[in-house]
Amino acid sequence: MASNRHLGRIIVLQSLYEYEFRTKAGDATADIDTIVAKNIEPYSKALGDTEFVYNLARNISGKFGELDAELQPLASEWPLSTIAAIDRNILRMGLFELEFSADQVPPKVAINEAVELAKAFGSDSSSRFVNGVLGTAYRQIYDKKEQDDQKETQPETTHAGKDAAAAQQSGDDASSAAADQSGASSAA
C-alpha cells in the first residue's frame, strides 16, 4: 500500500498543479474532484485506495491560502509567487501532511515523500529547497508540541508551595551565613 500512496501523491500533485493553473487563468469550470477523476482514471486499478487521493487533493486545495501563509515565513527569501508552481504544490502537500495527517503519515515520511516528488518533478535544486523548508516546518511544529506537552506534564506550583520554597531558600541562606561567621570566628 505504501507504493500505492506514493502513486496517489503523484496524482494529487498533478491535480493540484492543474487546478491552480486553471483557477489562476480564470477557468470557472476548474473543479478539483473532476480533475482528480481524470488524472486517476489510468491508475485506478493499480492505486486501489482512491479515497486517499480525493481527500488529500480536496483538503489541500481548500487550504491554499492558509498553507501559503504558513509557508511564506519558512521560505522568507523566496516569495511564494516566484517559486515554481510544482515546488509550491509539493510544499503545500508536505506541510498539509505534517500538520493535519500526522496520525496517518509519520512526519518524516511526509517530508521524504515531498522530497522524492521534488526530485522527480522539480528542478535540480528543488529537493534541497523542499527538504529545507519542510525541515524548518517540522522543527517549528514539533518543538512547539513538545513544549506544550512539557507544560502539561509539569506540576503547577501553588502559592503555598512558592512560599515554602522561598522560606526554605532563606533558611538555607541564613544557615550558610551563620556557618560562614562561625568559620570566620574560629579562624581568627
Secondary structure, DSSP 8 states (H G I E B T S, - for coil): -HHHHHHHHHHHHHHHHHHHHHHHTT-TT--HHHHHHHHHGGGHHHH--HHHHHHHHHHHHTTHHHHHHHHHHHTTTS-GGGS-HHHHHHHHHHHHHHHH-TTTS-HHHHHHHHHHHHHHHS-TTHHHHHHHHHHHHHHHHHHHHHHHHHHHHS----HHHHHHHHHHHHHHHHHHHHHHHHHHHHH-
